[in-house]
């Protein structure tokens, strides 16, 4: 398992802790619970606890209707709900057919569980690693603002804090300015997995560069570049705004801005891998410029057009490894790929829950610059 360098302290919890896992997060929920039980031995012994997991379910009827049910008491509890909005591996029966759950289905189930709690909890925190409708965060024309509306819905239902990871556009939190919203980055866990896996890698300006595949990801890449002490480059994507393909304007060309990559290893960093087209195109351009080994980091590996592009890129020697987290659903066959490395985030989530349950500051967990420095010095 990965580690955040987090050391548990015997803080005084503000209320009894309960964690609820929505459909599809059973493995993550168990890992988080195991960490909390291990860290809180004193409380576990005093209260005779065997788990912090709360028995709650979303039950479906044959016609698609559903209801949320909480079987244990939540009165006065500090409740944390973990949900994977994009887990299409969960199915339900709809008129006898197996229907995969969509993000909308998962979000409605989340609201059902909050509704079942019925205002009895002392506080509700939602941990939603990939933010619901996070890509629909701004209005370009006469269109809906789905992410903002969803956040406001959760706020009105009594959710005090929302924890999300590598949000596509962090400014969307302006929709709920009086509620807690934390945008967490898996930077430390990514770098730790990288240096522990790539034993021969040299992290310095002469041998390694950080590359953003587009202008939108520059802030993320600037941080990686700064804490790792290496140079930075980016691609500018020129799009054809006269037409739409697969819901977006197609990319016409990539233009590179940055230092010479010839002979250097590079890390391409993005928030998600959807089709993978942008990252693969950037990798091709970098190889044409003489780049050595090419690695990819992304918090969320959707791979919504399958793995064929990455299989071919690996077979052709274009890419060396792809790193994504276990924050969302991954097909079992993804983990079997030689080019894939999973980054475990369960201890980090457990750490966040442990600190928030005691109303202590998250600043040390949210800014791991010193831990990254110590890691690289080793």
C-alpha angles and dihedrals in degrees: 000000000000121000134212095203085249117159115201116233126197097250121168109252115229090221142349109299123236127173124197124196119205122216113303101021098087095119094047091044092054093049092050092047092050091055093048093048090049094048097044101052094141094054092040092056095043094050098032092238125172096175143004091214116117121216105240130142143180108225121204129208122214094258094054099264117130146185135203119233129189111196100185131060117271099172108140093355128139099234125199117190118198116199136174102206092185100052103128090168089081114087136183135194114264113179089330095312127111105243119189113230114251125209087260091055092050093048092051090050090052090054090047092057091047088050091050090054084061099198093300096117120089091226137356123209121184118208105199107168096192108036117240110254088353092154091058094064103125139041116240096166136347096324141124125274096217100167095050092048091050093051091050090050091055091047092052090050090059103264107151100185135029120194117195136163130236093341114210091232114009092194089077087084086076085081088073104030095163096052131077115263123172122188106199126193125209092216099128094045092049094050092044092052090046098052092041092051102037097055095175097049119123114211104206139100093264096057110024139047135183115225130192113208090213142009093259093067097050097104090056092048094046089061093050090047093050098047093043094044096230135124125271135222137171144196122231112215115213109203134197103238093183093077142031126220122184090350097309143074109266120244112247099186145348120229119193124221120186148056124326111286096192110136094000131118112237137201116210109205129195137153094242144003108225110157091348091226095123095050095044091049090050091049091053091051092048092050089051087056092054102263115165118211117003121208129181130213123192129158091215125039105195097158088186092173095049131252102285094103092052094043090055093044090053094046090050091051093245097124131029104194142350119213122199132157131247090239091112137029117293123191111245090238090059091065090055093060114110090218095054130092122181119214113210115223100174096103091050091053091047089051092052091050092047093052097042092050086063094044092240128146120279093201095107091052095043096051109046096167094124093047090050090050091051091047094052093046089062 
